[in-house]
Amino acid sequence: MSQFDPATQEYSPDIAYPEILLNLGERGVSGGRSLEELDSVRKEIAMTKDHKTTLLLLAAIISLFVVALSRADTVPVPPGEVGAKAALDTSVRHHEWVKIALPGTEMKLNTFVAYPERKDKAPVVVVIQEVYGLTDWIRAVADRLAGDGFIAIAPDLLSGKGPGGGGTEAFASRDDVVKAVRDLSAPDVVSMLNAVSSYGTSLPAATQKFATVGFCWGGAQSFYYATAQPNLSAAVVNYGTSPPQEDLTTIRAPVLGLYGEDDARVTTTVGPAAEKMKELGKTYITHIYKGAGHGFLRAQEERSGANLEASRQAWPATIEFLRKNLQ
């Protein structure tokens, strides 16, 4: 803290703003709350009663944006849908396709696996598809998660349900895929995710910690899976609706929810779920990004930059959350 010099009637150069900036650096500017952070800076600096408040405020503001830029550089964002195929084609990480048996049936899930480059064992993240099935974009997200240090596993939940016993790729149109995904029952989805999670944590290079990350329809499934799987370590919900409140009582894993502001179909379910989770003493962290729409991480080029900005904030928040809860 700064110290007052009676001789000069001024505060010493040993002022408090470096500590303030350090704290802000640790908090970062994730969650779309930079204005709140700036207001916090103003109040904290004002409390120092330093005669250089104006300059310090300016330094603090600059530091916030430096933190944001540095995080954007150190935590790369997955490509949008347009760049997904190219990202997969140029990735240096090991990818493979596996068939995961579904207990009690003869079905096998066609599954994409991306491995990180690390010398120790890695936690597992199950990537749950959008309503559009297992696409290049979902696989590119899995590749990016591997780049962030996780074994990422993306199953095709339409395996065996397409024409000729195929999966997503076998359907004639996207509309057909959407209909087939919407026809999947919650118990069947849970059974498939259980099989995938069990497979992942049994890999020689994996730890026993596992999480789910879902998008759109898959975001809702990620949240619901947390109600059904007590061993889940963490769940990330990207613009997916919340489960019925009565189902939230069984959740043990912390949940992170990331939403676009202009997505009322989804966001109207967030408040009630947050209130119930708080009442139950469970962790549910939510961020709603200004001006962003539904599917912002896939459609980064849309909505005049709002989706891209949301992606740049949401992805570092995702990685930070996963690292914290999967260590």
N, C-alpha and C positions, 0 to 999 in steps of 0.2 A: 504494500500500500504506500501512497505518497505520504511525505512528512512535511509539516509546516515549519518554516524557518522564521522565528520572531524578528530576526534582524532585518530581513528583506520583505517581511509580510507576504511571502510567496510560498508556494509548495515546491518541494525539492524535485529534481528531475526524475527521482525514483518513483514515477507515477504508476498508477494501477492499470493503465490500459493494456500493457502486454498480457497480463493475466486475463483480462476481459477477452482479448482477441484469441488467446489460447482456448478459453472455454467455448468461444464461438466456433473456433476451428474444429473442436471436438463435436459440437452439435451439428456443424455444417449448415447447409440451407436446404436440406431435403424436406419433402412433404409439402412443397408449394407454399411455404410460410415465410418467404424472405422479408415481407413487409413487417411481420411480427418480430422477426429477428432484428430488423433495423430499429424498430421502436424499442426493443430491449436494449440495444446498444446505446440508444440515446439516453434511456433512463439510467443505465449502469454508469455511463460516463458522467452524467449529471451528478450522480451521487459522490463522485470523487472530489467535487468542488474545486477542480483544477482550473487554473486560469487559461489553459490551452484547450479547453473543451472543444471548441470548434474544429481545431486541427485534429484532435484525437477522434472526433466523430467521423471526420472525413477518412482518416486512416482505417477506422473500423469498418466503414462502408466498403472501402476498397478491398479490405481483407476478406469480407464476405464473398465478393465476387471472385477473388483469387481462389478461395476454397472451392467455390462451385466449379470453376474452370479446371482446377487441379483434379477434382473428383471425376469430372467428365473425361479427363485424360487417363486417369489411373484405373477407372472402371468403365471399359468400353461398353457401349450399348449394343444389343443385338441389332442386326439389320432389320429394316422394314421388309414388307413382303416383296417389294421390287428387287431388293438386293440379296434375297435369301439364297437363291441357287448359286450365285457367284461366290457368296461367302462359304458355302459348303464345298464348292469346287476348289477353293484356294486354301481351305483350312489345313493346318499342319497336324491337327489332332487325329488320334486313332478313332475311326468309326467302324461299327460292325452291325450287321443285322442278325438277330437271334429269334428263335421261336420259343416262347415261354408257355409251358403247359398250364392249362387251367384245371385245377383239381376237380375231380368228379365229372369231367366231360372229356371229349376227345378233341376239343378245340385247342388250338395253339395261337397265341397272340404274336403277330408279326411286330417286331420291336426294334427300334433304332437305339443304339447305345453309343455315347460319346465319352471318351476317357480323357481325364486331365493328364498333363505332364508333370508329375511330382514323384518324389522318392518314397513318400510314406502313403499309408492307406487313406482313402478319401471317403467322405460321406456321400450318400446317394440322394439324388433329387429326381423324383418322378415328374415328368412334364406331361400335363393333361391337356389334350388337344382342344381346340375351339370346336364349334359346331360344324366346322368345315372338314373335320377329320384330321388324319395325320398328313400334313402338308410339308412342303419344303421349308416353309417359314417356321413351323414347330420344330423341325429338325435343326434349323439354324439357331433357334433359341437354345436347344439342347447343346449344340456345339459351343455356344457362348458360355453356358453354364460350366461346361468342361474347361473352357478357358479361364474361368474363375475358380477352378480347383475342385469341382464336384464330378462324380460319375453321374452323368445325366442319362436318363432312360425314358424314351418316348414311345409308348405302346400305341398300336393302331387298335382302338377299341371297337372298330368295325371289322376286325379280322374274322373271316368266315361268314360274314353277313352280306357280302356283296355278291353280284352275279357270278356264278361259277365257283362259289366258295371263296371268292377273293375278299379284299378289304377296301379301304378308301379308294384305291386306284382303279377298282373294277367298276365303280358306278359311272353311269353315263353322263351325269351332270352334277353340278354343285348342289342344286336343289334336291337331287336324290340323296346326296350325302347328308344334307341337313335333316331331311325327313328320317333317315335311318338313325342318325345320332339322337334325335329327339325321341325315337321309339325305344332307346335303351332304358332299361329299368334301373332304379337306384341300387337294388340289391345286386344286380349283375355287374354294375360298374364297380361297386365295392369289392366284389369277388375278383374282378380283373385287376384292380389296383393292389389288392392283397397279394395276388400271385406275382405281380411285377415287383412289389416291394420286397417280397421274400427272395425272389431271384436276385435282386440288386444287392441286398445285404449279405447274400451267400457268396458273392464274388470274392476271390482271393484278395483283390486290391481294395475291397470296401471295408468300411467300419460298420458298426451296427446302427448307426444313426441315419435316419432317412426323413425326407420332407417331400411335400408335393407343391408344385407350382402350376397353377391352371389359368387359362385364359377364356373369357367369355363363358360359354357353356362349361368349359373345363374349370373356370374360376369358381363357379357354383359347386362343381363336383369336388374341388379341392377343399372348400369350406365344409361340405357335407361329409367328406371322408374323415375330417377331423372329429366328427360326431360318432363315427363308427369304428375308428381304429385307435385304440388306447395307447399303442406304442409309437404313434406318429410323433416325430420330434418338432415339426413346424409345418405350417400351411400358409402358402401365399395365394391370395385371391386377387386376380387381375380382372376388374370390371365384371365380376360374377355376382349374381343375387345371393342373398343370405338364406340359410336354412330356416325352417319354422322355429319359433322361439322355444317350443317345448323340446326340440332336439339339441339345443345348445347346452343342456345340463351335463351331457356326457363328454364334452370336449375337455381334453387335457392339454393338448398342444397349444402353444401361442399361435395366434393368427395375425397375419398382416394383410390388410385390404387396401388396394390401390385403384382409384376410380377417377373417371373423367367427370368434370363438373356438369357437362351438358349430356347427361346420361341418366335422366330421371327414372327411367324404368328400373335401373339398378340401384341408384343412390337412395331412392325412397325406402329401400330395405335396409340401408346401412344404419340409420339412426336407431330404429327399434332394436336391431341386433346389438349395437354398441351398448345401449342402455341395459339390455338383459345380460350381456357378458360382464358388464361392470357390476351389476347386482349379484352375479354368481361368483365374482372374484376371479374372473378369467381374463387372460390377455388378448385384447383385440385392438391392434394399432391401425388407424385408418388415415389415409391421405387422399384428399380430393383435389385434383389439379385444375386450376383455373382455365376455362376455355377449351379444355380437351374433351373429346367425344369418346364414344364406345370404341373399343379396339385400338386405342391410341398407339400401343407399342407396335402393332402390325402396320397401321396406317400412318406412319410418322410424317409423311409428306402432306397430309391433309390438315385442314383447319388453320391455315395461315400461320403455321409454326407452333401452335398451341400443343398439338400432339407430340411434336418433336421435343418441346420443352418438358412436357410431362414425362416422356420416355427418359430424358436425361436426368430427371430427378427420381423417377420410380425405380429404375434399374439399380442404381447404387444403394437405394433403400432396401431393395430385395436382397442384394448380395450381403450387405451388412447384417440384415436380419438372419439370413441363412447361416452365415459364419458364426454369429453369436449363439445360435441355438443348435448347431450341429457339431460344435467343437467337442 
